[in-house]
Amino acid sequence: MSHQIISPLPGIFYRKPGPGKDPYINEGDTVSAGQTIGLVEIMKQFSEVRAEFDGVLEKFEVDDFGVVNPGDVIALTS
């Protein structure tokens, strides 16, 4: 069964904590409930996006630096 990771806010989605850093997680990696998978930035405020369930990150539905709105699916886990 797949679980959706949803954007809590509008803004820009980032897969990395900063320029030149490794992504928080990659497709195919194991993810734990509460683990940060990326950030959403709005007006220079950064909010962590976290997985709600243990599983495997199947795929990102939003590209790095992609625009998201509240309720948009950012990633799928199984």
GROMACS elastic network, one bead per residue, 0.5 to 0.9 nm:
[ bonds ]
;  ai    aj funct       b0    kb
    1    77     6  0.83996   500
    1    78     6  0.57243   500
    2    58     6  0.84935   500
    2    76     6  0.63038   500
    2    77     6  0.54270   500
    3    52     6  0.83989   500
    3    53     6  0.75596   500
    3    55     6  0.89457   500
    3    75     6  0.84444   500
    3    76     6  0.56339   500
    3    77     6  0.51288   500
    3    78     6  0.61158   500
    4    51     6  0.86267   500
    4    52     6  0.87579   500
    4    73     6  0.61559   500
    4    74     6  0.74408   500
    4    75     6  0.59946   500
    4    77     6  0.64666   500
    4    78     6  0.89471   500
    5    49     6  0.79623   500
    5    50     6  0.75134   500
    5    51     6  0.61802   500
    5    52     6  0.73382   500
    5    72     6  0.84977   500
    5    73     6  0.58094   500
    5    74     6  0.55840   500
    5    75     6  0.51575   500
    5    76     6  0.61083   500
    5    77     6  0.76232   500
    6    49     6  0.80504   500
    6    50     6  0.89664   500
    6    51     6  0.89635   500
    6    70     6  0.75674   500
    6    71     6  0.54723   500
    6    72     6  0.55539   500
    6    74     6  0.55345   500
    6    75     6  0.73323   500
    7    10     6  0.73685   500
    7    13     6  0.86785   500
    7    40     6  0.77061   500
    7    49     6  0.70313   500
    7    68     6  0.67863   500
    7    69     6  0.66197   500
    7    70     6  0.52395   500
    7    71     6  0.53474   500
    7    72     6  0.53886   500
    7    73     6  0.63356   500
    7    74     6  0.61776   500
    8    40     6  0.83680   500
    8    47     6  0.86771   500
    8    49     6  0.76831   500
    8    69     6  0.78099   500
    8    70     6  0.50551   500
    8    71     6  0.63549   500
    8    72     6  0.82155   500
    9    40     6  0.70711   500
    9    41     6  0.85101   500
    9    42     6  0.79900   500
    9    47     6  0.83448   500
    9    68     6  0.75021   500
    9    69     6  0.59788   500
    9    71     6  0.77335   500
    9    72     6  0.89399   500
   10    13     6  0.89816   500
   10    40     6  0.75289   500
   10    41     6  0.80199   500
   10    42     6  0.68332   500
   10    67     6  0.75252   500
   10    68     6  0.53411   500
   10    70     6  0.52889   500
   10    71     6  0.87866   500
   10    72     6  0.88864   500
   11    40     6  0.57728   500
   11    41     6  0.52680   500
   11    43     6  0.81411   500
   11    66     6  0.83678   500
   11    67     6  0.57320   500
   11    68     6  0.54687   500
   11    69     6  0.65659   500
   11    70     6  0.86764   500
   12    39     6  0.80130   500
   12    40     6  0.53429   500
   12    41     6  0.51817   500
   12    42     6  0.67545   500
   12    64     6  0.83482   500
   12    65     6  0.55882   500
   12    66     6  0.55540   500
   12    68     6  0.60605   500
   12    69     6  0.88459   500
   13    38     6  0.69170   500
   13    39     6  0.56576   500
   13    41     6  0.65920   500
   13    62     6  0.75333   500
   13    63     6  0.76098   500
   13    64     6  0.60412   500
   13    65     6  0.51761   500
   13    66     6  0.53807   500
   13    67     6  0.62817   500
   13    68     6  0.66086   500
   13    74     6  0.83141   500
   14    17     6  0.73954   500
   14    18     6  0.84033   500
   14    23     6  0.86505   500
   14    37     6  0.89904   500
   14    38     6  0.55275   500
   14    39     6  0.50841   500
   14    40     6  0.62856   500
   14    41     6  0.77628   500
   14    63     6  0.82413   500
   14    64     6  0.51608   500
   14    65     6  0.53402   500
   14    66     6  0.75449   500
   15    18     6  0.87753   500
   15    22     6  0.85117   500
   15    23     6  0.52627   500
   15    24     6  0.61222   500
   15    25     6  0.75331   500
   15    26     6  0.87338   500
   15    37     6  0.67355   500
   15    39     6  0.65889   500
   15    63     6  0.83534   500
   15    64     6  0.56045   500
   15    65     6  0.78782   500
   16    19     6  0.72576   500
   16    20     6  0.83232   500
   16    21     6  0.60846   500
   16    22     6  0.59550   500
   16    24     6  0.56385   500
   16    25     6  0.84536   500
   16    37     6  0.84935   500
   16    38     6  0.63206   500
   16    39     6  0.75841   500
   16    64     6  0.82649   500
   17    20     6  0.88796   500
   17    21     6  0.63852   500
   17    22     6  0.76305   500
   17    23     6  0.70829   500
   17    24     6  0.70534   500
   17    38     6  0.73355   500
   17    39     6  0.73639   500
   18    21     6  0.54859   500
   18    22     6  0.82607   500
   18    23     6  0.88186   500
   19    22     6  0.86227   500
   21    24     6  0.88055   500
   22    25     6  0.82869   500
   23    26     6  0.67470   500
   23    37     6  0.81366   500
   23    38     6  0.78488   500
   24    35     6  0.89063   500
   24    36     6  0.67385   500
   24    37     6  0.53030   500
   24    38     6  0.61585   500
   25    28     6  0.87073   500
   25    29     6  0.65120   500
   25    30     6  0.84243   500
   25    31     6  0.78749   500
   25    36     6  0.81804   500
   25    37     6  0.57441   500
   25    38     6  0.79660   500
   25    57     6  0.80545   500
   26    29     6  0.56180   500
   26    30     6  0.88517   500
   26    37     6  0.85793   500
   26    57     6  0.72296   500
   26    58     6  0.89548   500
   26    59     6  0.83192   500
   26    60     6  0.86925   500
   27    30     6  0.87197   500
   27    56     6  0.78943   500
   27    57     6  0.52297   500
   27    58     6  0.55732   500
   27    59     6  0.53081   500
   27    60     6  0.71203   500
   28    56     6  0.59545   500
   28    57     6  0.53354   500
   28    58     6  0.57235   500
   28    59     6  0.76011   500
   29    55     6  0.86284   500
   29    56     6  0.56495   500
   29    57     6  0.56986   500
   29    58     6  0.81133   500
   30    54     6  0.76775   500
   30    55     6  0.57676   500
   30    57     6  0.63148   500
   31    34     6  0.86626   500
   31    35     6  0.65568   500
   31    36     6  0.88254   500
   31    37     6  0.83670   500
   31    51     6  0.71723   500
   31    53     6  0.78322   500
   31    54     6  0.56053   500
   31    55     6  0.53634   500
   31    56     6  0.55207   500
   31    57     6  0.63550   500
   31    77     6  0.81205   500
   32    35     6  0.53962   500
   32    36     6  0.88709   500
   32    51     6  0.67683   500
   32    52     6  0.78185   500
   32    53     6  0.63163   500
   32    55     6  0.65016   500
   32    56     6  0.84570   500
   33    36     6  0.88423   500
   33    50     6  0.74405   500
   33    51     6  0.51503   500
   33    55     6  0.81599   500
   34    49     6  0.88887   500
   34    50     6  0.52894   500
   34    51     6  0.52837   500
   34    52     6  0.58031   500
   34    53     6  0.75202   500
   34    54     6  0.85330   500
   35    49     6  0.83020   500
   35    50     6  0.52135   500
   35    51     6  0.55445   500
   35    52     6  0.80007   500
   35    54     6  0.89167   500
   36    39     6  0.79243   500
   36    48     6  0.61303   500
   36    49     6  0.55982   500
   36    51     6  0.65505   500
   37    48     6  0.76344   500
   37    49     6  0.58467   500
   37    50     6  0.56381   500
   37    51     6  0.68135   500
   37    75     6  0.88462   500
   38    47     6  0.85593   500
   38    48     6  0.60332   500
   38    49     6  0.52957   500
   38    50     6  0.73292   500
   39    46     6  0.61299   500
   39    47     6  0.54585   500
   39    49     6  0.54845   500
   39    50     6  0.87713   500
   40    45     6  0.81586   500
   40    46     6  0.56533   500
   40    47     6  0.52900   500
   40    48     6  0.65124   500
   40    49     6  0.69480   500
   40    67     6  0.89730   500
   40    68     6  0.80630   500
   41    44     6  0.60419   500
   41    45     6  0.54408   500
   41    47     6  0.64261   500
   41    48     6  0.89474   500
   42    45     6  0.53419   500
   42    46     6  0.66733   500
   42    47     6  0.84299   500
   43    46     6  0.84047   500
   49    74     6  0.88984   500
   51    54     6  0.75088   500
   51    77     6  0.83626   500
   53    77     6  0.80152   500
   53    78     6  0.87029   500
   54    77     6  0.82291   500
   54    78     6  0.81560   500
   55    58     6  0.89490   500
   55    77     6  0.60134   500
   55    78     6  0.52503   500
   56    76     6  0.85348   500
   56    77     6  0.52956   500
   56    78     6  0.53408   500
   57    60     6  0.78882   500
   57    75     6  0.73105   500
   57    76     6  0.61016   500
   57    78     6  0.66864   500
   58    75     6  0.74816   500
   58    76     6  0.54621   500
   58    77     6  0.50887   500
   58    78     6  0.65237   500
   59    74     6  0.87860   500
   59    75     6  0.56587   500
   59    76     6  0.55361   500
   59    77     6  0.72737   500
   60    63     6  0.69996   500
   60    73     6  0.85077   500
   60    74     6  0.59004   500
   60    76     6  0.64984   500
   61    72     6  0.89109   500
   61    73     6  0.63782   500
   61    74     6  0.50879   500
   61    75     6  0.51425   500
   61    76     6  0.74406   500
   62    65     6  0.83169   500
   62    66     6  0.58233   500
   62    67     6  0.78046   500
   62    68     6  0.76865   500
   62    72     6  0.88275   500
   62    73     6  0.76140   500
   62    74     6  0.53271   500
   62    75     6  0.71648   500
   63    67     6  0.83902   500
   63    74     6  0.86336   500
   64    67     6  0.89039   500
   68    71     6  0.83898   500
   68    72     6  0.61657   500
   68    73     6  0.84461   500
   68    74     6  0.79167   500
   69    72     6  0.55692   500
   70    73     6  0.88795   500
   71    74     6  0.88948   500
   73    76     6  0.76880   500
